[in-house]
Amino acid sequence: MNNTENKTEQEASKVVIREAIQTDCPRLMELVHELAIYEKAPEEVTVTLQHFEETGFGPNPVWKAFVAEVGGLVVGFAVYYIRYSTWKGSRMYLEDLIVTEDMRGKKIGKLLFDRLIREAKERDFSGMVWQVLDWNEPAINFYNKYGANIEAGWLNASLSREQLLKY
């Protein structure tokens, strides 16, 4: 093992992966905004901290997350929810996997992704699905290391709140 690999392994050993708690939400929102800037769409983040907290920790939570913590600071997280496929059954949908820019390359994303895989197996999901931007080569390369199937031919469709209110 060379010095760079050894240092990366040592840094990864200092990372704590744990379930997110409500008090993590302000920091998670900071990372969401960092991701939105990276994806060149900062104006697309419209969720409020209150809504984020309520939908994760309120009476009917719809998402769950694992965080990566170094020295007490959350430096990454993976948020998922359960998606149902009429063809495949219950599946984990990975909404976002985020590692703050200055902590990338330290195997933190791998630790988070491995924790998601373990969760999917423990909960007996029929699989895990997610999206990746076609220009995000680092993410594509990361997922390819797992042998992920990156599908072509599907187009994303959505309606905004404003569009929904028209009908």
C-alpha positions in Angstrom: 0.0 0.0 0.0 1.5 3.4 -0.9 1.4 6.4 1.4 -1.6 8.0 -0.3 -3.7 4.8 0.0 -2.5 4.4 3.6 -3.5 8.0 4.5 -6.9 7.5 2.9 -7.5 4.3 4.8 -6.5 6.0 8.1 -8.9 8.9 7.4 -11.7 6.5 6.6 -11.2 4.7 9.9 -12.0 8.0 11.7 -15.4 8.2 10.0 -18.5 7.3 12.0 -21.5 6.2 10.0 -24.8 6.5 11.9 -28.5 7.1 11.4 -29.4 10.7 11.0 -31.2 12.4 13.9 -33.4 15.5 13.8 -30.6 17.8 15.1 -28.6 16.9 12.0 -31.1 18.5 9.7 -29.6 22.0 9.5 -26.2 20.5 8.5 -27.9 18.2 6.0 -29.6 21.2 4.4 -26.2 22.9 4.1 -24.9 19.8 2.2 -28.0 19.7 0.1 -27.3 23.3 -1.0 -23.7 22.4 -1.7 -24.9 19.5 -3.9 -27.3 21.8 -5.7 -24.4 24.2 -6.5 -22.3 21.3 -7.8 -25.2 20.1 -10.0 -25.6 23.7 -11.3 -29.1 24.1 -10.0 -29.0 26.0 -6.7 -32.3 27.7 -7.4 -34.0 24.3 -7.5 -33.8 23.7 -3.7 -37.1 25.0 -2.4 -37.6 22.7 0.6 -37.6 24.5 4.0 -35.7 23.2 7.0 -39.0 22.8 8.8 -40.5 20.7 6.0 -37.3 18.7 5.8 -37.3 18.0 9.5 -41.1 17.2 9.6 -40.9 14.7 6.7 -37.9 13.0 8.2 -38.8 13.0 11.9 -42.4 14.0 12.2 -45.4 11.7 12.8 -45.2 10.2 9.3 -41.6 10.2 8.2 -41.0 9.5 4.5 -37.2 9.5 4.3 -34.4 8.0 6.3 -30.7 8.9 6.2 -27.3 7.8 7.2 -24.7 10.4 8.0 -20.9 10.3 7.9 -19.3 12.2 10.7 -15.7 13.1 11.3 -14.7 14.7 14.5 -18.3 15.5 15.4 -19.0 17.2 12.0 -21.3 15.7 9.5 -19.3 15.6 6.2 -21.7 13.5 4.1 -25.0 11.7 4.0 -27.2 9.4 2.1 -31.0 9.9 2.1 -33.4 7.2 0.9 -37.0 6.3 0.9 -39.0 3.2 0.0 -40.2 3.0 -3.5 -42.7 0.5 -4.7 -42.4 -1.1 -8.2 -45.3 -3.1 -9.5 -42.7 -5.2 -11.3 -40.1 -5.6 -8.5 -41.8 -4.9 -5.2 -40.3 -2.7 -2.4 -37.0 -1.1 -3.4 -34.7 1.4 -1.8 -34.6 4.7 -3.7 -31.4 6.6 -3.0 -32.4 10.2 -3.3 -29.0 11.7 -2.6 -25.5 10.6 -1.7 -23.5 13.7 -0.7 -19.9 14.1 0.6 -18.7 17.6 1.1 -16.2 18.6 -1.5 -13.1 18.8 0.8 -13.8 15.3 2.1 -14.1 13.6 -1.3 -11.6 10.9 -2.1 -11.4 9.6 1.4 -13.7 6.6 0.9 -16.6 8.3 2.8 -19.0 7.8 -0.1 -18.1 4.1 -0.1 -18.8 3.8 3.6 -22.2 5.4 3.1 -23.0 3.3 0.0 -22.0 0.1 1.8 -24.2 1.1 4.7 -27.1 1.5 2.3 -26.5 -1.9 0.8 -26.5 -3.4 4.2 -29.8 -1.6 5.0 -31.4 -2.8 1.8 -30.4 -6.4 2.6 -31.6 -6.2 6.2 -34.9 -4.8 5.1 -35.2 -7.4 2.3 -35.7 -4.8 -0.4 -35.8 -6.2 -4.0 -33.0 -3.8 -4.9 -31.8 -0.2 -4.8 -32.3 2.4 -7.5 -31.1 6.0 -8.0 -30.4 8.5 -10.7 -27.0 10.0 -11.7 -26.5 13.0 -14.0 -25.0 11.9 -17.3 -22.2 14.4 -17.0 -21.2 13.5 -13.5 -18.2 11.2 -14.4 -16.9 10.9 -10.8 -20.3 9.6 -9.6 -20.7 7.3 -12.6 -17.2 5.9 -12.1 -18.0 5.4 -8.4 -21.2 3.4 -9.2 -19.5 1.4 -11.9 -17.1 0.0 -9.2 -20.2 -1.7 -7.7 -21.3 -3.1 -11.1 -24.3 -0.8 -11.2 -26.6 -1.0 -14.2 -26.9 2.6 -15.5 -29.8 2.6 -17.8 -30.4 4.6 -20.9 -33.8 5.3 -22.4 -35.7 6.6 -19.5 -36.7 10.2 -19.3 -37.5 12.0 -16.1 -40.9 13.5 -15.8 -42.3 15.8 -13.0 -45.0 18.3 -12.1 -44.1 21.1 -9.7 -46.4 22.3 -6.9 -47.5 25.2 -9.1 -48.4 22.8 -11.9 -50.3 20.5 -9.6 -52.4 23.4 -8.3 -53.6 24.1 -11.8 -55.6 20.9 -11.9 
